[in-house]
Amino acid sequence: MSVDYLSALNNQGSGLNITQIVDSLVQAETAPLTSQIDKKIQKKNQQISGYGLVAAELGKMKDYAASIKGSTAFSVSSDSSAVSVKVSDQSQATDFNANLSISALASAQTLEFTGFTSKTETIGTGTINIEYGKWDSDNFSPNSGTASNSVTINSSNNTLSDLAKALNDLDGVTATVTNKGNGTYSLIVNSATGEDNALKMTVTEDSGSSGLSDFDNSTTNSTKQVVAASDAQLNINGVQISRSSNTITDLIDGYEFKLSSTTSTAVSITGSVDPDLAFKQVKDFVDVFNSAHNTINELTKKGLNGEEAGALARDTLIQGIQRELRNMISNGLEGYDDTTRYISELGIKTERDGSISLSETDFKEAFEREPMLFDVMINSIGRSDNPSVRVYSDSTILKPKGGVYDFVGGTDGVGATLGGASISGGILSNGDYRYSGVSGDISGLKLEMPGTVGSAKIYYGESFLSKLTTYLDDVTSPLGSLAKGTIDANTSISEYNDERLKIEDKIVSLTDRYTAQFAAMESAVTSFKKTGEFLTGFIDSLNQND
């Protein structure tokens, strides 16, 4: 409640309610400015809420893309838990029906070195050379395809636990120290599975040292070996097959088999293209995309013909996101074959309002004709025109660009190029070569091949969902464009609040100024009144004298 101090102090003044007059004058001068700032703050708050809604919808799209990454258009089944199967490469997978029996699982060699008193017992110093190969009793045949390794034991690592750690650092070897429960400890050493991956450990002790030779099985394997390394033995459709691992990727092209137990009867396994499954996965994406599209459309409507405008109408940031999403739907995808592919080939169409639609009939016709189109939509795939060359990308950071690249091999893993760019290479423990792209379009692309390959054409197709996910990561991340837009809006609100404080200061200043001016006026009016009263009295007295 305002108090009319001037009127209270000066009842002889003008009689006007000076407080109300001052408040009205100040409000008339400052209220429009305050109203403008309030509207700006309200608009920025609506903008922040709108950005949050857009981020949530784009997040749903990104989550869906992540959930179906690696999905296949194949339905695979096994009628026994002894064998599981999945699609490993859709570009190679075809329909199959097989009966598979397992007479033996692949096993690793287990060596036990016994009689130690503690995990920290010292073991002497020297070198242990490890060869990989096949044991027949105490006769060893080296695996020429796998290079040998060695560990050096010195005064800094000459305990039983140190030896286990050193062995664990080698490819194809695992080791652990086990408490036997009878007051002694054993070093347990395992090879990789497969009869050609057994271990021959040859010790060369340092002069004057002893104890390390306890870990030599080069002439005494039968006394150290607890379990012999062996291959898996299986029969598929009447054909007897052996493999060194219980995970088999070269039994049927495009499929990975995992063996978990032997069988007494044949296991029935089938794999076939499932157009209904493929359609559902793509249709679900269409629905998620349209949900995001509808939300953005509602937020960006321009408010024509009396309609209320959306909170993000004419927002350039959101307009850019809309434009980029439309472009991604229509842009081509390279690297699946020698031609550019489009997701529209699956029957996906862009409607006039920017939403997308999917015709089931068109989809199934296209899918039956070219199942690979599903991968153009869902899965990034690497392949080569040389079946000996495996192409893949397993990095979550480095992502190669889809395209077709010419590979030219080097010498012993050195001097190779991919797409005209140098590519680093090396020899794996099994003798295969591995090359890795580390920069540019081929960054993150890897090639593996058995020995030297002179040349090959490399295909890497980056899927639509992979590209979309990369874009959505940039947009919705804590450092992405929506986050930056929110920060900018909050900064603007802070600046508007600073302007409001300045207006409040102005209100105080104006109030003081107008109050002072009206106080002066009141003083003058009071003075004039008193002079008038004196003159009136003086004239009245003159008249009485007359």
GIPE-V696997 format. One record per backbone hydrogen bond with DSSP energy under -0.5 kcal/mol. CO is the residue of the C=O (numbers start at 1). NH is the residue of the N-H. E is the energy in kcal/mol with one decimal. If there is no record, write none. Layout:
co: <CO CO>
nh: <NH NH>
e: <E E>
//
This chain:
co: <3 4 5 6 10 16 17 18 19 20 21 22 23 24 25 26 27 30 31 32 33 34 35 36 37 38 39 40 41 42 43 44 45 46 47 48 49 50 51 52 53 54 55 56 57 58 59 60 61 62 63 64 66 68 73 74 75 77 80 82 82 84 86 89 89 96 98 99 100 101 101 102 104 107 107 109 110 110 111 112 113 116 118 119 121 125 126 127 127 128 129 129 130 131 132 133 134 136 138 139 140 141 142 143 149 151 151 152 153 154 158 159 160 161 162 163 164 165 167 170 172 174 176 176 178 178 184 184 185 186 186 187 187 188 189 190 192 194 195 197 198 199 200 200 201 201 201 202 203 204 206 211 212 213 215 217 220 220 221 221 224 227 230 230 232 232 233 233 234 235 235 236 238 239 241 243 246 246 247 248 252 254 254 256 257 258 267 267 268 269 270 271 272 273 274 275 276 277 278 279 280 281 282 283 284 285 286 287 288 289 290 291 292 293 294 295 296 297 298 299 300 301 304 310 312 314 315 316 317 318 319 320 321 322 323 324 325 326 327 333 334 337 339 341 342 343 343 344 347 349 349 351 355 357 358 359 360 361 362 363 364 365 366 370 371 371 372 372 373 374 375 376 377 381 383 385 386 388 388 390 392 397 398 403 405 405 406 406 407 408 410 411 414 416 417 418 421 424 426 428 429 432 433 434 435 436 437 439 440 441 442 445 446 447 448 449 449 454 456 456 457 458 459 460 460 461 461 463 464 465 466 467 468 469 470 471 472 473 474 475 475 477 480 481 482 483 484 485 486 487 488 489 490 491 492 493 494 495 496 497 498 499 500 501 502 503 504 505 506 507 508 509 510 511 512 513 514 515 516 517 518 519 520 521 522 523 524 525 526 527 528 529 530 531 532 533 534 535 536 537 538 539 540 541 542>
nh: <5 8 9 10 13 18 21 22 23 24 25 26 27 28 29 30 31 34 35 36 37 38 39 40 41 42 43 44 45 46 47 48 49 50 51 52 53 54 55 56 57 58 59 60 61 62 63 64 65 66 67 68 69 71 274 76 272 270 83 260 261 258 256 92 93 271 269 237 267 103 235 263 233 194 230 191 226 227 189 114 187 185 121 161 160 206 153 129 204 151 131 202 149 200 143 198 141 139 140 136 142 134 144 146 130 128 153 154 126 157 123 163 164 165 166 167 168 169 170 173 192 190 178 188 180 186 180 181 116 178 188 113 189 176 111 174 109 197 198 192 133 201 131 202 203 217 218 129 205 127 209 214 215 216 217 221 223 224 224 225 112 110 107 194 234 243 103 104 241 101 237 239 240 236 234 232 248 259 249 257 255 88 89 86 248 84 100 269 79 98 77 96 75 275 278 279 280 281 282 283 284 285 286 287 288 289 290 291 292 293 294 295 296 297 298 299 300 301 301 312 314 310 307 313 315 316 319 320 321 322 323 324 325 326 327 328 329 330 331 341 462 335 337 333 345 346 348 347 359 351 357 354 351 349 360 363 364 365 366 367 368 369 370 373 374 375 375 376 377 378 379 464 465 461 459 387 389 390 450 448 446 399 400 460 407 458 419 420 456 417 412 414 411 423 408 421 418 436 434 431 147 428 449 426 447 424 444 442 443 401 445 437 392 435 390 433 451 409 407 458 385 405 383 403 462 381 463 467 468 469 470 471 472 473 474 475 476 477 481 482 483 480 484 485 486 487 488 489 490 491 492 493 494 495 496 497 498 499 500 501 502 503 504 505 506 507 508 509 510 511 512 513 514 515 516 517 518 519 520 521 522 523 524 525 526 527 528 529 530 531 532 533 534 535 536 537 538 539 540 541 542 543 544 545 546>
e: <-1.9 -2.2 -2.4 -2.3 -1.4 -1.5 -2.0 -3.0 -2.8 -2.6 -2.4 -2.7 -2.6 -2.4 -1.4 -2.0 -3.0 -2.3 -2.8 -2.1 -2.1 -2.6 -2.2 -2.1 -2.6 -2.5 -2.3 -2.3 -2.4 -2.2 -2.2 -2.5 -2.3 -2.6 -2.6 -1.9 -2.1 -2.5 -2.8 -2.1 -2.2 -2.8 -2.2 -1.8 -1.7 -2.4 -2.7 -2.3 -2.2 -2.2 -2.1 -1.5 -0.8 -2.5 -3.3 -0.6 -1.8 -2.2 -1.2 -2.8 -0.9 -2.8 -3.1 -1.4 -1.7 -2.5 -3.0 -2.8 -3.2 -0.5 -2.7 -2.5 -2.5 -1.7 -1.7 -1.9 -3.5 -1.4 -2.6 -0.6 -2.5 -3.0 -1.1 -2.0 -1.3 -2.2 -3.2 -0.5 -3.0 -2.2 -0.5 -2.6 -2.6 -2.2 -3.4 -1.8 -2.8 -1.8 -0.5 -2.9 -0.5 -2.7 -0.9 -1.9 -3.5 -2.6 -0.5 -0.5 -2.5 -1.5 -2.1 -2.1 -1.9 -2.1 -2.4 -2.5 -2.0 -1.0 -1.7 -1.2 -0.7 -3.3 -0.5 -3.1 -0.6 -2.4 -2.4 -0.5 -2.3 -2.9 -0.6 -2.3 -0.6 -2.1 -3.1 -2.3 -0.6 -2.0 -0.7 -0.6 -2.2 -0.5 -2.3 -0.6 -0.5 -1.8 -1.0 -2.9 -0.5 -2.7 -2.2 -1.3 -2.1 -1.7 -0.5 -0.6 -1.3 -1.0 -0.9 -2.7 -2.5 -2.5 -1.9 -1.1 -0.5 -1.7 -2.1 -1.6 -3.4 -2.6 -0.5 -1.9 -0.5 -2.4 -3.0 -3.5 -0.6 -3.0 -0.5 -3.0 -2.1 -2.7 -1.7 -2.0 -3.1 -2.2 -2.6 -0.6 -1.7 -3.1 -2.4 -2.8 -3.4 -0.6 -2.2 -2.7 -2.3 -2.0 -1.9 -3.1 -2.5 -1.3 -2.1 -2.2 -2.1 -3.0 -2.4 -1.9 -1.9 -2.7 -2.8 -1.9 -2.5 -2.5 -2.2 -1.9 -1.5 -0.6 -0.5 -3.1 -0.5 -3.1 -1.8 -1.6 -2.1 -0.7 -2.4 -2.0 -1.6 -2.7 -2.3 -2.3 -2.4 -2.1 -2.2 -2.4 -1.8 -1.4 -2.2 -2.4 -0.8 -0.6 -0.5 -3.1 -1.5 -1.7 -0.9 -1.9 -1.3 -0.6 -2.5 -1.9 -3.3 -2.5 -0.6 -2.7 -2.6 -2.0 -2.4 -3.0 -2.3 -1.6 -2.9 -2.0 -1.8 -0.6 -0.7 -1.7 -1.3 -2.6 -0.6 -2.4 -1.8 -3.1 -3.1 -0.6 -2.3 -0.6 -0.5 -2.3 -3.0 -0.6 -0.5 -2.4 -0.5 -3.6 -2.5 -0.6 -1.8 -2.2 -0.5 -1.6 -2.7 -2.0 -2.5 -1.6 -2.8 -2.8 -2.5 -2.0 -1.7 -3.5 -2.1 -1.7 -2.4 -1.4 -2.7 -0.7 -1.6 -3.3 -2.4 -2.9 -2.2 -2.7 -3.2 -3.2 -1.4 -2.6 -3.4 -0.6 -2.0 -3.0 -2.7 -2.3 -0.6 -1.9 -0.6 -2.2 -2.7 -2.7 -2.2 -2.1 -2.9 -2.5 -1.6 -2.0 -2.9 -1.4 -0.7 -1.8 -0.5 -2.2 -2.5 -2.5 -2.2 -2.4 -2.6 -2.2 -2.5 -2.4 -2.2 -2.2 -2.2 -2.2 -2.6 -2.5 -1.8 -1.9 -2.1 -2.0 -1.8 -2.0 -2.5 -2.3 -2.2 -2.6 -2.0 -2.4 -3.3 -2.7 -2.5 -2.5 -3.3 -2.4 -2.2 -2.3 -2.8 -2.2 -2.2 -2.0 -2.8 -2.4 -2.3 -2.9 -2.7 -2.3 -2.9 -2.6 -2.4 -2.6 -2.8 -2.8 -2.4 -2.7 -2.7 -2.5 -2.7 -2.8 -2.5 -2.1 -1.9 -2.4 -1.7 -1.8 -1.5>
//
